[in-house]
Amino acid sequence: MASDDIRFGDFTGFEKVRLVALHARMAKRGLAGPEVDLSDLQRRVERIEKTAERRKHGK
């Protein structure tokens, strides 16, 4: 693991709650089958990750 990798501890408390909730929603949708579109939820997760990464690197 590189030193610039983001870890769960790099997220704020609110971001952690949002990530857990979004992953739960993805899992629930995934139960409907492989043809279900998860891209909207994946984009939300990526946005949160990018925000945490920018904060970690001071940008």
C-alpha positions, 0 to 999 in steps of 0.5 A: 500500500502506497503512502498516498492511499486513502484509509477509512480513518482519513474520512470525517465521521459524516463521510464514514456514515455516508459511505456505509449508507451508500454501500448498503444501498448498493448491496440492496440494489445488487440483490435485484440482480447483476443488470441493476445500474449502480453507477449513480451510487458509485459516483457519489462514493467516488466524490466523497473519496476525492474530497477526502483525498484532497483534504489529506493532501492539502489541496 
